């Protein structure tokens, strides 16, 4: 059996509410985890938001859409540098997760271990 990656361990810790794991809105976390493309990214719940990153260590990529909300209502925001900040409002967690997937860059693959920016051999 293959050893778990940092991304897999982090998702498992959040979903299983392990001591020391970051906490987030369970409905949002579960909806994001149900999306295979999001499950491959590094989850970082904080202050009512679920951000997802292409890497596993600070500094974070911070170039992907993110979800703010709870089990009843979510907003999806574009990355901080985008001109259009709100991508969707009044969404269920599943709708929000699907909208994030729809706005991922084409080259957004599994998160790599380490800080941002990616090593040159990953961008060639």
Order of alpha helices (4+ residues) and beta strands (2+ residues): alpha-alpha-alpha-beta-beta-beta-beta-beta-alpha-alpha
